[in-house]
Amino acid sequence: MDYLKTVVPSQLMAERSANLVVINPGSTNVRMGFASQDVPFNVPHCIARHKSDAGKLSVRDQRLNCRAGSTHNAEREKAYDIIASLLKIPFLTEVSSSENQPLPPKMGRVDGLSSQQNKDDNKLNWTDLMDRSSKSSTSIESSDADEDPSQSTSDDGNRPNSKEIKYKEMIFGEDALRIPPSASYCLSRPIRRGHFNISQNYPLHQVLEDLRTIWNWMLIEKLHINPKDRNLYSVILVLGEIFDNREIKEMLSIVLGDLGFSTAVVHQEALAAAFGNGLSTTCVVNIGAQVTQVVCVEDGVALPHTALALPYGGDDISRCLLWVQHRHRTWPSFKTEPMKRPMDMLMLNKIKEAYSQIRSGSFDAVAHVHSYEHEKSVGQQKTRLSALSVPPMGLLYPRLLIPEEYPPPPRPWFQDCDDMLEDTWQTNDGVSGNGGLGAWDNYQMLPTRLKKFDNIGLVEAIVSSILSTGRVDLQRKLFCSIQLVGGVALTAGLAPVLEQRVLNTIPSNQPVERVVVLQSGRNPLFIPWKGGVILGVLDIGRDAWIHREDWIKNGVHVGSGRKYKDSYFLQSQIMCYYNA
């Protein structure tokens, strides 16, 4: 302890971060890097595998999407008009029905990020699918060949001396999203809406295999860690509170069993976000690509009864942006299908990031829109985008955002007889079990599950989360320490709107007079990852770290007679050793 009082922070970071790898997996992207890095690698969390049978590009979870019905559209139009009255812009019925022109001769107002508008950098190129060079045998194959041929991520027939031109067997990250529609590949996203993307067409074993393969590719290609050297490294998993215990256990088995790390620890994403900004008490609002989570943290401890999950995020804002432009008839006559062509979704996300912001009054911008309907020629048109303040306001009025509908995972998958939350998992006589009850059947009685709401807005979620603490002094602190993280937190104008709306939503009988949304000094997208670095470096005793041998053997702390417990009762970790 005396050493920690005298050591220079940079020296402590250098000493303890050399062999630490931090992984922060999300629904759309996975952030991974050494603890010594300032910024992690941020890669789309997907993989495309070449199909032997000829056919077009298929998305494994495509059948899970549903189109909005008439009821949804009516609710969406009503939400638009409510937002229009607040922003003082025309209602949908007042929008001109004239056909779109490339550039209208008269534009009431053209704003936006000029540095973005002057550049035609939204154009995306199709991925080259051919493995042409004799050196095309990737480092993944060469690194794994000596240790475990089953972990090879390249075609076994693609030998270094082979000059035959063939398709790449697997493509990762953004390259996988830029595969032409006519190519014979199957695109898979192992995590969707904050959970494993399990369905009848995407079984659990394939989800786990894809997770392992993606993470293994990043470790080799991005971090340059060979499998034979991974026993020298420890891994920190920064996971969102929405993950179920079974999912956490499977990810631990991947990093400790399949990837070969020596030790691992799991930290809550909300707690890591607080540490990433140097805060001990805060209300963390994590707006991800597909899920928004609200969790209050007091003195470095996440409060379980304040945790809320909202099923919408940045991807829904991007699709709403397309819907708004179609209603305003400002979108070119291109056939844009973000749910069928991942390339279109990439383009929409880039446009949203460049132009979306919240401000009062009409807000238009000129942007380059590309068409990827025809693979050989990419169409392009310079057009005016209207009502750009409306889509991000969908966070406050979620009926404007219509997420994809996913059926619930098969119930047998949740039958976890080794439920982490069961104190009696292992009795003194060594008999294990929880009476044959499925963990999912017991979740409603446990305070550790996030409360999920489909139709409440972000403002109501923040107010409900903070007021659930029940203490006036803590509520005042939390209302003055609201922290936005995630990519959507970069939206200009979002923080002032939240401050005003949260203050107006607080009941009049509550003695709260001030609301503050804190400005972050870091990129909010990487704050939870950086917080995981800090938690890993400051964890001197490492009592909560899980050793590979213990986990593979039986998943219990040797000598404790207990399973790994859920972290809400153990302060800083989602899972850690529970020492009796």
Disulfide bonds with the S-S distance in Angstrom:
none
